[in-house]
Amino acid sequence: MALFLTPDNIYKLYNIDPSKKMEGIVILHQQNHPGKEYTAHTRIFDGLLLGFMIQGTMKAQIHFLEYELNADDIAVLQPQLMIDTKSLSEDAEIVTIGLSLDFIASFPILREFVINDKVRWQPVVKLQPEEIGLQKELVTLIQNFYHKNPSPRKTEMLRYLVIALMCMISEAYSELKDQDSFTKSRTHEIIDNFYLLISKYAPQQRSVKFYAEKLHLTPQYLSTFLKQKTGKSVLQWVDHAMILHAKTLLKSTHLSIKQISHELNFEDSSVFCRSFKRITGVSPKAFRNG
């Protein structure tokens, strides 16, 4: 499933008890074993996303590049970045904490995570061995507070626990900087700018020439560059982003398939349905009902 996730629609899309809803924070504890399937494939969250690998392994594509997460690794995803789960070990267990943009705006340390290029291009980090135990205890404590009965100060207490966790992660990034200074390269710049373009224009524009001109590159260069650096062509990424919009509309709205095809600028709904099935393997109706 590929979805745009927000602090509001995530409860419906993941079938979370709405009584657990809290201002600015959402927490998922997911496992990959028979009978409790982990939701794979592409997600984009409209906020800061923290993924804690409790056990097992996960291979994922984060912002065009592939990573392997092992036990005790932490994934830090800035707002609007794609994460595409490629594979999970049978024993994979992940705790995910999502923080809304409003929550982020209240704390300077979180705003730094959102604009930091090093976090964007090194989204997987691990704490020092002596701190991993503290991290696990803190993540467990945060989950327990999240699920405890409502109280007047529950949200405030939870926020302070999350900030303590973020401070630990911030220290881990500071230590990485000491070892390996990060400079944003031309490769990073092109990928970042292309990502912003397809996020904005993919539902309307499917021409390689359009994106190449916006980036002041030739279509041939852009196509070759993306294929070499990310494994997908320009059109594959445009389709990827368009399908992301389509799946979100199918799952989180009551718009008809005809209305969705119009929203995505298809000449008619039959063309949209054929394109959707070609890319995903299922029809829009089957996806919506699945």
C-alpha positions as CSV (number, residue, x, y, z in Angstrom):
1,M,0.0,0.0,0.0
2,A,1.4,3.5,-0.9
3,L,-0.1,6.3,1.2
4,F,0.3,9.9,2.2
5,L,0.0,9.8,5.9
6,T,-1.1,12.6,8.2
7,P,-1.6,12.7,11.9
8,D,-5.4,12.7,11.2
9,N,-5.9,10.1,8.5
10,I,-3.3,7.6,9.9
11,Y,-5.9,6.4,12.4
12,K,-8.4,5.4,9.7
13,L,-5.8,4.0,7.3
14,Y,-4.1,1.8,9.9
15,N,-7.4,0.9,11.8
16,I,-6.1,2.5,15.0
17,D,-8.6,2.9,17.9
18,P,-9.7,6.6,17.5
19,S,-9.8,6.9,21.4
20,K,-6.0,6.7,21.2
21,K,-5.8,9.9,19.2
22,M,-3.5,12.5,20.6
23,E,-2.6,16.0,19.5
24,G,0.6,15.9,17.4
25,I,1.8,12.3,18.2
26,V,0.9,8.9,16.8
27,I,2.6,5.6,17.7
28,L,2.5,2.3,15.8
29,H,3.9,-1.0,17.0
30,Q,4.1,-3.5,14.1
31,Q,5.4,-7.0,13.7
32,N,5.9,-9.1,10.6
33,H,4.6,-12.6,11.3
34,P,1.7,-14.7,10.0
35,G,-1.6,-13.3,11.1
36,K,-0.4,-9.8,11.7
37,E,1.0,-8.5,8.4
38,Y,3.3,-5.5,8.5
39,T,2.1,-2.8,6.0
40,A,4.8,-2.6,3.4
41,H,5.5,-0.5,0.4
42,T,5.6,3.3,0.1
43,R,4.6,5.8,2.8
44,I,5.0,9.5,3.0
45,F,4.2,11.2,6.4
46,D,3.3,14.8,6.8
47,G,5.6,15.2,9.8
48,L,8.7,13.8,11.3
49,L,8.8,9.9,11.4
50,L,11.0,7.9,13.7
51,G,11.3,4.1,13.1
52,F,12.9,2.0,15.9
53,M,14.0,-1.5,14.7
54,I,13.3,-3.6,17.8
55,Q,14.4,-6.9,16.2
56,G,14.9,-8.5,12.8
57,T,15.9,-6.7,9.7
58,M,14.3,-4.5,7.1
59,K,15.5,-3.3,3.7
60,A,13.9,-0.1,2.6
61,Q,14.3,2.7,0.0
62,I,14.4,6.0,1.8
63,H,14.4,9.2,-0.4
64,F,15.6,7.2,-3.5
65,L,18.5,5.3,-1.8
66,E,18.4,1.8,-0.3
67,Y,19.3,1.0,3.3
68,E,19.3,-2.1,5.6
69,L,18.0,-1.6,9.1
70,N,19.1,-4.1,11.7
71,A,18.1,-4.5,15.4
72,D,18.6,-1.2,17.4
73,D,18.9,0.9,14.3
74,I,16.8,4.1,14.1
75,A,15.4,5.6,10.9
76,V,14.7,9.4,11.0
77,L,12.6,10.6,8.1
78,Q,12.0,14.2,7.4
79,P,8.5,15.4,6.4
80,Q,7.3,14.3,3.0
81,L,10.2,11.8,2.3
82,M,9.2,8.5,0.7
83,I,10.0,5.2,2.5
84,D,9.4,2.1,0.5
85,T,9.7,-1.2,2.4
86,K,11.5,-3.7,0.2
87,S,11.7,-6.7,2.5
88,L,11.3,-7.7,6.2
89,S,12.7,-10.7,8.1
90,E,10.1,-13.0,9.6
91,D,10.9,-11.7,13.1
92,A,10.9,-8.0,12.2
93,E,9.4,-5.8,14.8
94,I,9.3,-2.0,14.5
95,V,8.0,0.8,16.7
96,T,7.2,4.0,14.7
97,I,6.6,7.4,16.2
98,G,5.1,10.1,14.1
99,L,5.3,13.8,15.1
100,S,3.1,16.4,13.4
101,L,4.4,19.6,11.9
102,D,2.7,21.6,14.7
103,F,4.5,19.5,17.3
104,I,7.8,20.0,15.5
105,A,7.4,23.7,15.4
106,S,7.2,23.9,19.2
107,F,10.7,22.6,19.8
108,P,13.9,24.0,18.2
109,I,15.7,20.6,18.3
110,L,13.0,19.1,16.1
111,R,13.1,22.0,13.7
112,E,16.8,21.3,13.2
113,F,16.0,17.7,12.3
114,V,13.6,18.9,9.6
115,I,16.1,21.1,7.7
116,N,19.3,19.1,8.3
117,D,20.8,17.8,5.1
118,K,22.9,15.2,7.0
119,V,19.7,13.7,8.5
120,R,18.1,13.6,5.0
121,W,21.0,11.8,3.4
122,Q,22.0,9.6,6.4
123,P,18.5,8.7,7.8
124,V,19.7,5.6,9.6
125,V,21.6,6.0,12.8
126,K,22.4,3.9,15.9
127,L,23.1,5.0,19.5
128,Q,26.3,4.1,21.4
129,P,26.1,0.6,22.9
130,E,25.9,1.9,26.4
131,E,22.8,4.0,25.5
132,I,20.8,1.4,23.5
133,G,19.4,0.0,26.7
134,L,18.2,3.4,27.8
135,Q,16.7,4.0,24.3
136,K,14.7,0.8,24.5
137,E,13.4,1.6,28.0
138,L,12.4,5.1,26.9
139,V,10.6,3.8,23.7
140,T,8.7,1.3,25.9
141,L,7.9,4.1,28.4
142,I,6.6,6.3,25.6
143,Q,4.4,3.5,24.3
144,N,3.0,2.9,27.8
145,F,2.2,6.6,28.3
146,Y,0.6,6.7,24.8
147,H,-1.8,3.8,25.7
148,K,-2.5,4.8,29.3
149,N,-5.9,6.2,30.3
150,P,-6.5,9.9,29.4
151,S,-5.4,12.4,32.1
152,P,-5.1,16.3,32.2
153,R,-1.3,16.2,31.8
154,K,-0.9,13.0,29.6
155,T,0.0,14.8,26.4
156,E,2.5,17.1,28.2
157,M,4.2,14.2,29.9
158,L,4.4,12.3,26.6
159,R,5.9,15.3,24.9
160,Y,8.8,15.6,27.4
161,L,9.6,11.9,27.0
162,V,9.7,12.2,23.2
163,I,12.0,15.2,23.5
164,A,14.3,13.3,25.8
165,L,14.4,10.5,23.1
166,M,15.1,13.1,20.3
167,C,18.0,14.6,22.4
168,M,19.6,11.1,22.5
169,I,19.2,10.8,18.7
170,S,20.6,14.3,18.2
171,E,23.7,13.4,20.2
172,A,24.2,10.3,17.9
173,Y,24.1,12.6,14.8
174,S,26.6,15.0,16.5
175,E,29.0,12.1,16.9
176,L,28.6,11.2,13.3
177,K,29.5,14.7,12.2
178,D,32.8,14.4,14.2
179,Q,33.7,11.4,12.2
180,D,32.5,12.3,8.7
181,S,31.7,15.9,7.7
182,F,28.8,16.0,5.3
183,T,28.7,18.2,2.2
184,K,25.7,18.2,0.0
185,S,26.8,17.0,-3.4
186,R,25.5,17.8,-6.9
187,T,23.9,14.3,-6.9
188,H,22.0,15.1,-3.7
189,E,20.9,18.4,-5.1
190,I,19.5,16.9,-8.3
191,I,17.7,14.2,-6.5
192,D,16.2,16.6,-3.9
193,N,15.0,19.0,-6.6
194,F,13.6,16.2,-8.8
195,Y,11.8,14.8,-5.7
196,L,10.2,18.2,-5.0
197,L,9.1,18.5,-8.6
198,I,7.4,15.1,-8.8
199,S,5.8,15.6,-5.4
200,K,4.2,18.7,-6.8
201,Y,3.6,17.9,-10.5
202,A,3.3,14.1,-11.0
203,P,-0.5,14.1,-11.0
204,Q,-0.4,16.6,-13.9
205,Q,2.9,16.2,-15.7
206,R,4.2,12.9,-17.1
207,S,6.8,14.3,-19.6
208,V,10.5,13.7,-19.1
209,K,11.1,16.9,-21.0
210,F,9.1,18.9,-18.4
211,Y,11.2,17.7,-15.5
212,A,14.5,18.0,-17.4
213,E,13.7,21.6,-18.3
214,K,12.8,22.5,-14.7
215,L,16.1,21.1,-13.6
216,H,18.0,22.8,-16.5
217,L,19.2,19.3,-17.7
218,T,18.7,17.4,-21.0
219,P,16.1,14.7,-20.9
220,Q,18.8,12.1,-21.8
221,Y,21.1,13.2,-18.9
222,L,18.2,13.2,-16.3
223,S,17.0,9.8,-17.4
224,T,20.5,8.3,-17.3
225,F,21.4,10.0,-14.0
226,L,18.3,8.7,-12.2
227,K,18.6,5.2,-13.6
228,Q,22.2,5.0,-12.4
229,K,21.7,6.6,-9.0
230,T,18.2,5.2,-8.0
231,G,17.5,2.2,-10.2
232,K,14.4,3.8,-11.7
233,S,13.8,6.0,-14.8
234,V,12.2,9.4,-14.7
235,L,8.9,8.0,-15.9
236,Q,9.0,5.2,-13.4
237,W,9.4,7.8,-10.6
238,V,6.6,9.9,-12.0
239,D,4.3,6.9,-12.2
240,H,5.4,6.0,-8.6
241,A,4.4,9.5,-7.3
242,M,1.2,9.5,-9.3
243,I,0.1,6.1,-8.0
244,L,0.9,7.3,-4.5
245,H,-1.6,10.1,-5.0
246,A,-4.1,7.7,-6.5
247,K,-3.9,5.1,-3.7
248,T,-4.3,7.8,-1.0
249,L,-7.4,9.1,-2.7
250,L,-8.8,5.6,-3.0
251,K,-8.2,4.8,0.6
252,S,-8.9,8.0,2.4
253,T,-11.7,9.7,0.4
254,H,-15.1,8.7,-0.9
255,L,-14.4,10.2,-4.4
256,S,-15.6,7.9,-7.2
257,I,-13.0,6.3,-9.5
258,K,-14.1,8.7,-12.2
259,Q,-13.6,11.7,-10.0
260,I,-10.1,10.4,-9.0
261,S,-9.1,9.9,-12.6
262,H,-10.2,13.5,-13.3
263,E,-8.3,14.7,-10.2
264,L,-5.1,13.0,-11.6
265,N,-5.7,14.5,-15.1
266,F,-6.4,11.3,-17.0
267,E,-8.5,11.8,-20.2
268,D,-11.0,9.2,-18.9
269,S,-11.4,6.7,-16.1
270,S,-10.7,3.7,-18.3
271,V,-7.2,5.0,-19.1
272,F,-6.6,5.6,-15.4
273,C,-7.8,2.1,-14.5
274,R,-5.5,0.5,-17.1
275,S,-2.5,2.5,-15.9
276,F,-3.3,1.7,-12.3
277,K,-3.5,-2.0,-12.9
278,R,-0.4,-2.0,-15.1
279,I,1.6,-0.4,-12.4
280,T,0.1,-2.1,-9.3
281,G,-1.2,-5.4,-10.6
282,V,-4.7,-4.7,-9.3
283,S,-7.6,-2.5,-10.3
284,P,-8.5,0.7,-8.5
285,K,-11.7,-0.9,-7.2
286,A,-9.9,-4.0,-5.9
287,F,-7.4,-1.8,-4.2
288,R,-10.1,0.3,-2.5
289,N,-12.0,-2.8,-1.3
290,G,-8.9,-4.8,-0.3
